[in-house]
């Protein structure tokens, strides 16, 4: 049973890249997950770690649960909005640039 849900919205990284970091920590204890993400050299790992740390701080503050007792029961990265930009190309044409974003959802549970 999840005791806390954390949602980090509009992260400026595509969900496909964030899922690589999310898959590393799914089902792990919070302390182990944060250690793994600390030594993963990607910006998406930093964003996932920030969401997990936020959930741990909320659990300690609001629910009086120790961070050693928390575990990631479910974590996902879904696609957010896409900014559409355009670049000029040869012969008067344009080429689209899609700047994708993502939402990270973390469910923490005790145990």
Secondary structure, DSSP 8 states (H G I E B T S, - for coil): ---EEEEEEEESS-HHHHHHHHHHHTT-BHHHHHHHHHT--SHHHHHHHHHHHHHHHHHHHHS---GGGEEEEEEEEEEEEEEEEEEE-GGG-EEEEEEEEEEEEEEEEE-
